[in-house]
């Protein structure tokens, strides 16, 4: 009975690896071990825990941000951005790939939904890059990695969930994620430039004849028209949060209205589009919250059985024998390897509630730790066999692009993501400087 929590976690892991649905696995495991550990009294505690989660005001931002992202996907914004940025950076070797990274950054700051970004850019950018002579691995790797930037660049759903679980301000976490997000963008661009320089054939520049077809003045006008809408939305959402004008939930509502306005301005809004956007929003929101309910039940039983004490004693023993930094390295490696098999929502709801309080007790800054988790969780979209970004991309790429091309293409980007994570670990100021500058220590 002393190790019932450990058996519970082992049962959960085995069932998830066997392919059982996450929600029912969490709830079923929690109910079974709750009955063993607490008896019928467990059912007096469970409704209160789930009710507390469902009435959390901060989490009301989730459906609003989902609506904003799905609506923007239908607005036609991505197509114009990709075309214009491609012309802007086309003079460089690897310029098209750089433009995909920049567009991924802008879409990430506008939508925050990986699936929508990867599918949109996969449909538009990959055929264009292949037609211009890009190596398949570089083209697919760039799109896969760029689509995941919405997980670290605010406003991001994963940042909202992590901040709520750790118990820190969503606005602080959003602000702390800005510089690490830009760092990853810079690392991706550096890799593309190095690859294009060392192997010029993998990422050729756009021909001079094609670039000459548009004058500098026309290009400047197109860049302005393409950049103003996403920048308007970014300023409306993040600016209102950072300035203290609106809470994250209120800013998410502003973003939803702004995305709808942009869709109307592009003449893409009709009843069919609105119905589809609302249906997708409800489906994604229900998925997040039903997993949240299962995770709340699992967390209640796991803590009640002393599971957090077992983990704390184990990590405390490592800290005493080696150092707190050794514990941090183990936690980051654990999250990275779990990301090969589980997606970010499952890791966020199952592992973060157990690990975060322990790491904060060890003296680590909670904002910094939230950012480390977010950067690490971003790789779960890219790591096979269950990297969802890879599945999204394979579904929309031309037939000549194989799964092998996609898997080989993401390897350098995962390595550069881990380099970015290491830089944030070594320089915590990247995550803490901006919040402290604005709000004080």
C-alpha positions in Angstrom: 0.0 0.0 0.0 2.9 2.4 0.6 3.8 2.2 -3.1 0.2 2.2 -4.4 0.8 5.5 -6.2 3.8 4.0 -8.0 1.7 1.0 -9.2 -1.0 3.5 -10.3 1.5 5.4 -12.4 2.9 2.2 -13.9 -0.7 1.1 -14.8 -1.4 4.4 -16.5 1.8 4.2 -18.5 1.2 0.6 -19.7 -2.4 1.4 -20.7 -1.4 4.6 -22.6 1.4 2.7 -24.4 -1.2 0.0 -25.3 -3.2 2.6 -27.1 -6.2 3.2 -24.8 -7.8 6.7 -25.1 -6.0 9.2 -22.7 -9.2 10.5 -21.1 -10.7 7.1 -20.2 -7.3 5.8 -19.1 -6.8 8.7 -16.7 -10.4 8.5 -15.3 -10.4 4.7 -15.2 -7.1 4.5 -13.4 -8.1 7.2 -11.0 -11.4 5.5 -10.1 -9.9 2.1 -9.7 -7.0 3.1 -7.4 -9.2 5.7 -5.7 -11.6 3.0 -4.6 -8.7 0.8 -3.4 -7.0 3.6 -1.5 -9.9 5.6 -0.1 -13.1 3.5 -0.5 -16.4 5.2 -1.3 -15.3 8.5 0.3 -13.3 9.1 -2.8 -16.6 10.0 -4.6 -17.2 12.9 -2.1 -13.9 14.5 -3.2 -13.8 14.0 -6.9 -16.8 16.3 -7.9 -15.3 19.2 -6.0 -11.9 18.8 -7.7 -13.5 18.7 -11.2 -15.9 21.6 -10.4 -12.9 23.7 -9.4 -11.2 23.0 -12.7 -14.2 23.7 -14.8 -15.0 27.0 -13.1 -11.4 28.3 -13.5 -11.6 31.8 -15.1 -8.1 31.6 -16.6 -8.9 28.5 -18.6 -11.8 30.3 -20.2 -9.1 31.8 -22.5 -8.5 28.4 -24.1 -11.7 28.2 -26.3 -11.3 31.9 -27.2 -7.7 31.4 -28.3 -8.8 28.3 -30.2 -11.5 30.2 -32.0 -9.1 33.0 -32.8 -6.6 30.5 -34.4 -9.2 28.6 -36.4 -10.8 31.7 -37.7 -7.5 33.1 -38.8 -6.8 29.9 -40.6 -9.9 30.6 -42.7 -9.0 34.3 -43.3 -6.5 33.7 -46.1 -3.8 35.5 -44.1 -1.2 32.8 -44.4 -1.3 32.6 -48.2 -0.6 36.3 -48.6 2.1 36.2 -45.9 3.9 33.2 -47.5 3.9 34.7 -51.0 5.1 38.1 -49.8 7.8 36.9 -47.4 9.0 34.5 -50.1 9.6 37.4 -52.5 11.2 39.5 -49.7 13.8 36.8 -48.7 14.0 35.1 -52.1 17.3 36.8 -53.1 19.0 34.7 -50.4 20.0 31.1 -50.7 17.5 29.4 -48.4 15.4 32.5 -48.6 12.1 30.6 -49.1 12.8 28.5 -46.0 13.6 31.6 -44.0 10.3 33.1 -45.1 8.5 30.0 -43.9 10.2 30.4 -40.4 9.2 34.1 -40.3 5.6 33.2 -41.3 5.5 30.4 -38.8 6.5 32.9 -36.1 3.8 35.4 -37.2 1.2 32.8 -37.4 2.3 31.4 -34.0 1.9 34.8 -32.5 -1.5 35.1 -34.2 -3.1 31.7 -33.8 -1.1 29.5 -31.4 -2.5 26.3 -33.0 0.1 23.9 -34.4 -2.2 21.8 -36.6 -3.7 24.8 -38.4 -0.2 26.3 -39.0 1.5 23.1 -40.2 -1.4 22.1 -42.5 -1.7 25.6 -44.0 2.1 26.0 -44.7 2.3 22.4 -45.8 -0.3 22.9 -48.5 1.2 26.2 -49.7 4.9 26.2 -49.0 6.1 22.6 -49.5 5.0 22.3 -53.2 6.5 25.8 -53.9 9.8 24.9 -52.3 10.0 21.5 -54.1 9.2 23.2 -57.4 12.1 25.7 -56.9 14.6 22.8 -56.3 14.7 22.6 -52.5 15.8 19.3 -50.9 12.7 17.4 -49.6 14.2 17.0 -46.1 14.9 20.7 -45.7 11.5 21.7 -47.0 9.5 19.4 -44.8 11.7 19.9 -41.8 11.4 23.7 -42.0 7.6 23.6 -42.3 7.3 21.0 -39.4 9.5 23.0 -37.1 8.1 26.4 -38.0 4.6 25.2 -37.3 5.5 24.4 -33.7 6.6 27.9 -32.9 3.1 28.7 -31.8 3.7 26.5 -28.7 6.3 28.9 -27.3 5.5 32.2 -28.9 2.6 33.8 -27.1 -0.4 33.7 -27.1 -0.1 30.0 -26.7 -2.6 27.5 -25.3 0.2 25.4 -23.7 1.5 28.5 -21.9 -2.0 29.2 -20.5 -2.3 25.6 -19.3 1.2 25.4 -17.8 0.8 28.8 -16.0 -2.5 27.7 -14.5 -1.0 24.4 -13.3 2.1 26.0 -11.8 0.1 28.8 -10.3 1.7 31.9 -11.9 0.4 34.8 -13.9 -0.4 33.9 -17.6 0.7 37.5 -18.5 4.1 36.9 -16.8 4.6 33.6 -18.7 3.6 35.2 -22.0 6.1 37.9 -21.5 8.8 35.5 -20.4 8.3 33.4 -23.5 9.0 36.3 -26.0 12.8 36.1 -26.0 13.1 32.3 -25.9 10.6 32.2 -28.8 12.7 34.6 -30.8 15.8 32.7 -29.9 14.4 29.5 -31.5 13.4 31.5 -34.6 17.0 32.8 -34.8 18.4 29.3 -34.4 16.2 27.9 -37.1 17.3 30.7 -39.5 21.0 30.1 -38.6 20.6 26.4 -39.5 19.0 27.2 -42.8 21.7 29.7 -43.7 24.5 27.2 -42.8 22.8 24.4 -44.8 22.4 26.6 -47.8 26.0 27.9 -47.6 27.6 24.4 -47.2 25.3 22.7 -49.7 24.0 25.4 -52.2 21.9 22.9 -54.1 19.6 22.1 -51.2 18.1 25.6 -51.0 18.6 27.7 -54.2 17.6 31.4 -54.4 14.7 32.6 -56.5 15.7 33.5 -60.1 16.6 37.1 -60.9 14.0 37.1 -63.7 11.2 36.3 -61.3 12.4 38.9 -58.8 12.7 41.5 -61.5 9.0 41.1 -62.3 8.0 43.1 -59.2 9.4 46.6 -58.5 10.8 47.5 -55.0 7.8 49.9 -54.5 5.3 47.1 -55.3 7.1 44.8 -53.0 7.1 47.3 -50.2 3.3 47.8 -50.6 2.7 44.0 -50.6 4.9 43.6 -47.4 3.0 46.3 -45.7 -0.4 44.8 -46.6 0.7 41.3 -45.6 2.3 42.3 -42.2 -0.2 44.9 -40.9 -3.1 42.4 -40.2 -1.1 39.9 -38.1 0.8 42.7 -36.3 -2.5 44.4 -35.6 -3.8 41.2 -34.0 -0.6 40.6 -32.1 -0.6 44.1 -30.6 -4.3 43.9 -29.8 -3.9 40.6 -27.9 -0.4 40.7 -26.4 -0.2 44.5 -26.1 -3.4 44.6 -24.0 -2.0 41.9 -21.7 1.5 43.4 -21.3 0.1 46.9 -20.7 -2.1 45.6 -18.0 -5.3 46.8 -19.8 -6.8 43.3 -20.1 -6.5 39.9 -18.5 -5.4 37.0 -20.7 -9.1 35.8 -20.9 -10.3 39.3 -21.9 -7.4 39.6 -24.4 -8.3 36.3 -25.9 -11.8 37.6 -26.5 -10.3 40.7 -28.2 -8.2 38.3 -30.4 -11.3 36.3 -31.3 -13.1 39.5 -32.4 -10.0 40.7 -34.2 -9.6 37.4 -36.1 -13.3 37.6 -37.2 -12.8 41.2 -38.3 -9.7 40.2 -40.4 -11.7 37.3 -42.0 -14.5 39.8 -42.9 -12.0 42.3 -44.3 -10.6 39.5 -46.6 -14.2 38.6 -47.7 -13.8 35.0 -46.4 -16.5 35.0 -43.8 -19.9 33.4 -44.5 -22.3 31.2 -42.5 -20.6 27.9 -43.7 -17.2 29.2 -42.5 -18.6 30.4 -39.2 -20.3 27.1 -38.6 -17.1 25.2 -39.3 -15.0 27.4 -37.1 -17.4 27.1 -34.2 -17.6 23.3 -34.7 -13.8 22.9 -34.7 -13.6 25.2 -31.6 -16.1 23.2 -29.6 -14.4 19.9 -30.6 -10.9 21.0 -29.7 -12.1 22.7 -26.4 -14.0 19.6 -25.4 -10.9 17.5 -26.0 -8.7 19.7 -23.8 -11.3 19.9 -21.0 -12.2 16.2 -20.9 -8.5 15.4 -20.6 -8.3 18.1 -17.9 -11.1 16.4 -15.9 -9.3 13.0 -16.2 -6.0 14.6 -15.1 -7.8 16.3 -12.2 -9.1 12.9 -11.0 -5.7 11.3 -11.5 -3.9 14.1 -9.7 -6.3 13.9 -6.7 -5.7 10.1 -6.2 -2.0 10.3 -7.0 -1.4 13.0 -4.3 -3.8 11.4 -1.9 -1.8 8.1 -2.1 1.4 10.0 -1.4 2.8 9.8 -5.0 4.1 13.4 -4.9 6.0 12.4 -1.7 7.6 9.4 -3.4 8.7 11.6 -6.3 9.9 14.3 -4.0 12.0 11.9 -1.9 13.5 10.3 -5.0 14.5 13.7 -6.6 15.6 15.0 -3.2 17.9 12.0 -2.8 19.5 12.9 -6.2 19.8 16.5 -5.2 21.5 15.6 -1.9 23.9 13.2 -3.6 24.7 15.4 -6.6 23.0 18.8 -7.0 19.7 20.5 -7.8 21.1 21.0 -11.4 21.3 17.2 -11.8 17.6 17.0 -10.8 16.8 19.7 -13.4 18.7 17.8 -16.1 16.8 14.5 -15.2 13.5 16.3 -15.3 14.2 17.9 -18.7 15.4 14.6 -20.2 12.3 12.8 -18.8 10.0 15.4 -20.4 11.9 15.1 -23.7 11.7 11.3 -23.9 8.1 11.2 -22.8 7.4 13.5 -25.7 8.3 10.7 -28.1 5.1 8.9 -26.9 2.7 11.5 -25.5 1.5 14.8 -26.7 1.9 18.1 -24.9 -1.6 18.1 -23.3 -1.1 14.7 -21.7 2.4 15.6 -20.4 1.1 19.0 -19.2 -1.8 17.5 -17.2 -0.1 14.3 -16.0 3.6 15.2 -15.2 3.8 18.9 -14.7 1.5 19.0 -11.6 3.8 16.5 -9.9 7.2 17.9 -11.0 6.6 21.7 -10.9 6.0 22.1 -7.2 9.1 20.1 -6.4 11.3 22.1 -8.7 10.0 25.4 -7.3 10.7 24.1 -3.7 14.3 23.5 -4.9 14.5 27.3 -5.5 14.0 27.5 -9.3 12.1 30.5 -10.6 8.6 29.4 -11.6 8.4 31.6 -14.7 11.7 30.3 -15.9 10.7 26.7 -15.2 7.4 27.2 -17.1 9.4 28.5 -20.2 11.7 25.5 -20.0 8.7 23.2 -19.9 7.2 24.9 -22.9 10.4 24.8 -25.0 10.8 21.1 -24.1 7.2 20.3 -24.8 7.5 21.9 -28.2 9.8 19.1 -29.3 7.0 16.5 -28.6 5.4 17.7 -31.9 8.5 16.8 -33.9 9.8 13.6 -32.3 8.7 10.3 -33.9 6.8 8.0 -33.7 4.0 10.2 -32.4 5.0 13.7 -33.5 1.7 15.3 -34.5 3.4 17.9 -36.6 4.8 15.1 -38.7 1.4 13.5 -39.1 -0.2 16.8 -40.1 2.5 17.5 -42.7 2.4 14.0 -44.2 -1.3 14.3 -44.8 -1.0 17.3 -47.0 2.4 16.9 -48.8 2.8 15.7 -52.4 3.0 11.9 -53.0 6.8 12.1 -53.7 7.4 13.2 -50.2 7.8 10.1 -48.0 7.6 9.7 -44.2 11.4 9.1 -44.3 12.0 12.5 -45.8 10.0 14.1 -43.1 11.7 12.2 -40.3 15.1 12.9 -41.6 14.2 16.6 -42.1 13.3 17.3 -38.5 16.4 15.9 -36.9 18.5 19.1 -37.3 15.6 21.2 -36.0 15.2 19.0 -33.0 18.9 19.4 -32.3 18.7 23.1 -32.6 15.7 23.2 -30.3 17.6 21.3 -27.7 20.4 23.9 -28.1 17.9 26.6 -27.5 16.7 24.8 -24.4 20.2 24.6 -23.1 20.8 28.3 -23.7 17.6 29.1 -21.7 18.9 26.8 -18.9 22.3 28.5 -18.9 20.9 32.0 -19.1 17.6 32.2 -17.1 17.5 36.0 -17.8 16.1 35.2 -21.2 12.9 34.2 -19.5 12.9 36.5 -16.5 14.4 39.8 -17.8 11.3 41.1 -19.6 8.7 40.3 -16.9 11.0 41.9 -14.3 11.6 44.9 -16.5 7.9 45.6 -16.9 6.4 44.4 -13.6 9.5 44.6 -11.3 11.3 41.7 -9.5 
